[in-house]
């Protein structure tokens, strides 16, 4: 077996986390919706919601991570990405966003 640079590259870790998320996009009109993450990685997330942004949209994502030690301090993690896939059902949808979470703040 030949190992090339492409096969040697490891994909970033994904974590099955259900965290509250707010996302924004503009298609000529500003939109803000909310939902929950299904899984999260440094390079993107799967998001459960009722209203998805259009495929290919650039969106701003804001995830709230509760404090593990109950001290009322939470982490706000944000970033910008592109909607890469959408699947839907009755009143519920899942979409994938690929981007980088590069903003972290304690709130």
N, C-alpha and C positions, 0 to 999 in steps of 0.2 A: 504494500500500500504506500502510495506517495502522499506525503503530507505537504500541502501547499500553504501559503499564507492564509488563504481563505478558510481552509479546513482547520488550521491551527488556532484561528481566532475563536475565543469563547464568547458566547452571548452573555450579556449582563444578567445578573440574578433577578428573578421575579419573585414577588412575595404576594401570597393570597391574603389581601387585607381589604376589609370593608370599612372605608373611611369616607366621611362626607367630602364632597367636591362641588365646586362652583366652576362653571366654564363660560367663556364669553367668545363671541365671534361677530363679525360684521360682514353682511352680504349686501351692503347698501343701507341696512338697518342694523342697529346695535341689538344683539340678543344676549341674554343672560339666563342660564338654566342651571339646575342642580341635579345631583344624583349621588351615587356611591361608587367607589372604586371596587372592582372585582379582583384585580391584581395590579401591582405597581412594580416598576423597575426604574432604574436611573434614566432609562431611555424612553419611557412612556408608560401607558396604563390602559387597562380596559375599564370602561365606565358604564355603569347601569343607570338608565334614566328613562324619562317618558318622552322627551323631545331631543332628538339628535341634531347636531349641526350637519350640513351637507358633506358628503364625501369630498375629500380634498381641501376642505376649509382649513384655514389657519386659525387656531384657537388659543386663548390664554386659559390655563388650568390652574386652579387654586385648591390645594388639598389641606385639610385640617387634621393634624395628628395629635390626639389627646395625650396628655402627660401620663406616663406609666406610674408615677408615684403620687397621683391625686393632689398635686400642689396648685391646681388651677392654671398652671402654665401650659400652653399648647404650642406646637410648632405649626407654622404656616409654611407650606412648601409650594412654590409656584414655578411656572415655566410656560413656554410657548411650544406648540407642536402642530402637526398636521393630522387631520382625520384620515386614517388609513383603511378603515373597514367599518361596516355597519351591518348588524343583524337585528331583526325586530320581530315582535310578536304583539299580541293584543295588549296595548297600553304599556308595554315594556320594551326597551331596546338596549342593545349593547353596542358601543362603538370603541374602536381602538384609536389611540392617539400616539404618535411617535414624535418625540422631541426630547428636550433636555430639561429636567427639573433643576434649575440653577439658582433659584431664589429661596432662601431659608431665613425665617424670622421667628423669634419667640414672641408670643402674644399673650 
